[in-house]
Amino acid sequence: MSANSVLKSLTDTAFDSVEGYRKAAEKADNPQLKQALQQRCQKREQTVAQMNAEIQRQGGELVTKGTMTGEAHQMWMSIADAFENSDEAAAERVEEGEDYLKGKFESALEDDSLDPQSRSVVQQCYAEICEGEQFGDQIAKQFD
C-alpha cells in the first residue's frame, strides 16, 4: 500500500470519527458528556487537518467528507445512534470506535511504505488517537 493510500485511509476513518463525535454530542443527555464529546471532536478535527496537510504535501486529494461506506463509517455513525438508547450505550460505542481507530494507526506505523516525514505525522496524530482511546475507556467506565 502506498504512503498516500495509508494516509488517506487513516484520514477517512478519523474524519468519520469527527462526524460521529459531532452527532453524538448533539444527542447526549448528560451536559458533561456533551461537552467532553465536543472537545474530543475539536481535537480530532485538528488531527484530520494535520493528516490532510501531509496528504496535500504529497499531492493527494484532501479528505473533506466521510467515507459513507465501510466498517469505519458505520461504526462511528452507530455511536451517535446509540445515544437514542442511553448515554451508557453511546459511551460503549465510543470506546469501540476509538479502539478500532487506534488499531488502524498502529497497523499503519508498522507499515514500511511510509516515508520518514509521513511516519512522523502519523506518529504525532497517533498521540491524539491514543488520547481518544483513553477518553473512550474513561467514559465507558463512567457511564457503565
HELIX and SHEET records of a PDB file:
HELIX    1   1 ALA A    3  LYS A   27  1                                  25    
HELIX    2   2 PRO A   31  ARG A   57  1                                  27    
HELIX    3   3 GLY A   70  ALA A   82  1                                  13    
HELIX    4   4 ASP A   87  GLU A  110  1                                  24    
HELIX    5   5 PRO A  116  GLN A  142  1                                  27    
END                                                                             
